[in-house]
Amino acid sequence: MPMDAVTAVRTGARDLSWWAKDYAYAVRAQVRAAWGRAVDEDLREGSGRPLVLLPGIYETWRFLEPLARALHERGHPVHAVAELGDNRRPIAESAGRVAALLSSRDLHDVVLVAHSKGGLIGKHLMAFDPEGARVRAMVAVATPFGGSRYSRLMPTPSLRAFASGDATMRALAAAADANARIVSVYGPFDPHIPEGSELAGARNVELASGGHFRVLADPRVIAEVVRVAE
């Protein structure tokens, strides 16, 4: 077998393994989230720079709970936006809900910690909302900044909204000034975002392993949040 073919087979097997582990992680996270959505108010305590969680679509804040608790243990107050629910609303509307939370709690110099769609919500806030001035930076994990070609095949409007031709996605792509305050973290393979999550002008961090969900557990994610926040 030619070396190119061998490499392709090995890469395919590697990606398939990552994919299986990715969905196993996602199932466990959703089961954990199903046990309750009430926000743990103790997470809001701390003397460090405030962090705000922005989960992905069909995810509540509890999908990010292990990450939130690890960061809280370092002294950071962690705020969950319960008003996002399971995050199916349009990006602009969701960004408005995050802005309202920042204003109502009078949060300043905030670091957003986002997963997938949450990164689009965060960028919309930073680029288009006056309350975006309260945000210091955002660490976005596995975010489809350039859209996903798979979105056109999806059965619901909330998933089709990630198409690169969508009006909101085009506006976000054009808002390049916000990119300098973004750290985009991603794996070498993402089954949901074949285009990848690299963002021009941002700090781009490629992890050693792939996936869309399981990458949230990579220690490098915490390290990048700590680097920005501390």
N, C-alpha and C positions, 0 to 999 in steps of 0.2 A: 504494500500500500504506500503511495507517495506520502512524503512528509507533510504536505499541506493537508491531505485528507486525514492523516493521523492527528494532526493538531486540531482540525475541525471536530473530529470525534471526541477528543479529550475535552475541548472547550464546551461542546454540547453536553457531555456528561457532567462536567463541573456546574454548568448553568442549571441543569435539571436538578442536581443535588441542592443547589442554593434555593431553587424555586420551591422544592418540597419542604425544606427547612423554613422557608419564608412563610408559607401558609400554615405550617404547624405553629409558628410563633404568633401569627395573626389570630388563629383560632383560640389559642390560650389567652391572648390579650382581650379578645371580645368576650370570652367567658368571664374573665375577671371583671370586665366593665359591666356585664349584665347583672352583677350582684348589687349594684347600687351606683347612682350617679351623683349623690349628694357630695358637694365639695367639702373636703376636710379643711376647716377654717384654720387649723393649726399650721397648715402649710404657708399661711400668709404671714407668719411670724418670722423674724430674722432681721439682722442688721446689715446684711449685704445688699448689693444692687438688686432691685426687684426684677423678677422674671415673669413672663406671661406665656402661658401654654396655648398653642394654636394647633389642634389636632387635624387629621386629614378627614376626607369625606367618609361618612358613615362611622366616624369615630367620636366618642365622647372624650372628655379630658382624661378619663381613667385609662384610656389606651396608652397615655404617656405617663401614667402614675409612677412606674419604677424609676423613670428618668427624673421625674419631679421630686421624688423623695431623696434620691441620691444628691440632687442639687440643693435641696433644703437642708440636708445634713451638713452642707458646707456653709450654712448660715444665710442662704438667700431666701427671702420671702418669695413664694411661688403662688401666682394668681391664675386660677382657672376661669375661663369665660363660660359659665354655665349657660348663658343665653344662646350659645351656639348650638346647644343640643347635640344631635348627632351630625351636625355640620352639612346639611343638604341645601341650605339656602344659597342664593347667588353670592358670588364673591364680594361684590360691592356692599350688599346688605350686611353680610357678615362682618366686613371691615368696619362698618358703622357701629355694630354692636361692640366690637373691641374698643373702638374710639370712645364710646359711651362709658365703658368700664374704666378706661384710663382717666377720663375726666371725673367720674363720680368718686373714684378712690384717690384722686389727685396724685397719680403716679407720674414720676419723672425719671429720665435717664434709664428707661426700661430696656431690657434685652428680651426680644421675642424668641421663643423656642418653638419651632414649627415643624410639622411633619406633612409632607405631600401638599394637599390643597391648602393647608395652613400657611405655607410659605407664600402662596399667591394672595391670600387674605392679608398677610403681614406686609407684603410689598405694596398692595393697594393702599393700605393705611399709611405707609411711609411716603408714598408718592403723591397721593391725592387728598388726604384728609388733614386739616389743620392740626388735629391731635397727633399726627405723625411726628410732630416736633418733639413729642414726649419720648420718642423711641431713640435709643442710642444705637442699637444694631439688632440684627436678626440672624440667628443660626437656623437655617432651613435644611431639613433632612429629606432627601428623595422628593424634591419638589419639581413638578413639570413646568419649569419656567418657559420652555419653548413649546409647550403643549405635548400632546400624545396622539399619535396617529390612530391609536385604538379607540379613542373617544368617539369617533364618528360611528363606530359599530355598536355603541352602547345603547341600551333600551330606554334610559331615562335622561331627561334634559339636564339633570344635575351632573351626570357623567359626560354628556356630549359637550358640556361647556368648556372642557379642556382642549377642544380642537384649536389648533393654532390660528385658524381663521375667525374664531369667535371675536366679537368686538371688544370684550373685556380683556381677552388674552392679547389682542393687538395693542391695546392701550398700555397694558403692563409691559409688553416688550419694548414699547417706545419710551417708557419712563426709565431711561438708563441711568439717570442721576442717582437714583436710590441704590443702585447696585453696589456702590462702594461701601455701603454700610451692611452688606449682606455676606454671610459665610454660607456657601452652598456645599453640603456634605452628601456624598452619594457613593454607591458601590460601582464596580466595573460592569455590573449587569443588573438591570432592573426590569422585571417582567412586565411592569405596567408602563414604563417610560422608555421605549427603545431609543428615543432621541437623546436620552441622558439628561442630567440636571446641571451641566456646566453652564455658568452664567457669566457672560463677558463683563469685565470690570469688577466682579466680586472676588472674594477669596474662595477659591475652589479646592475642596479637599476630597480626594478619592480614597475610599477605604480599601482594605485588602480583600474583603469578601463582599458578595453581591446580595441583592434582594431589595424589596421595597419596604418591608416591615421590620425584619430582623435586624437591619442595620441600626435601628434605634438603640439596640443593646450594645453596640460597639463602644468600647471605652473612649474611642477618639471623639465621639459625639460630646460626651461630658467634658472632655479636655478642651474642645473648641468653645463650648459655652463658658467654661472657666476662663479661658484665655481672653474672651471678649469682656466678660463681666468683672473679672478681678484684676 
